[in-house]
Amino acid sequence: MYKIGAHLAKRADLYFAEDKKEAVSKVLKAIEAIAKDVGVTQTQLALAWSIATSDTSTAILGFSRTSQIDENMKAI
């Protein structure tokens, strides 16, 4: 039987497992530096990249605060 959330735990292990923390940390620091260099937030950079890549057909924006709508729209 399918357990709700089990697939999320497997995906999280790909990035947040103990043996991956150092590599993921380096990537996140690089993203932070690039975003700072171009004058955007990390969220805006990630969203703009996702939309620009040819492998993306649809970007679904999520937010929990209305201020995040404005931040997301600045990436488009």
RAZI-V286219 format. One record per pair of residues at least 12 apart in sequence whose C-alpha atoms are under 7 Angstrom apart, sorted by the first residue. I is the first residue (numbers start at 1). GAP is how many residues later the second one is. Records with the same first field share a line. If there is no record, write none. Layout:
I->GAP + GAP
This chain:
44->27 + 28 + 30 + 31
45->30
47->28
48->27 + 28
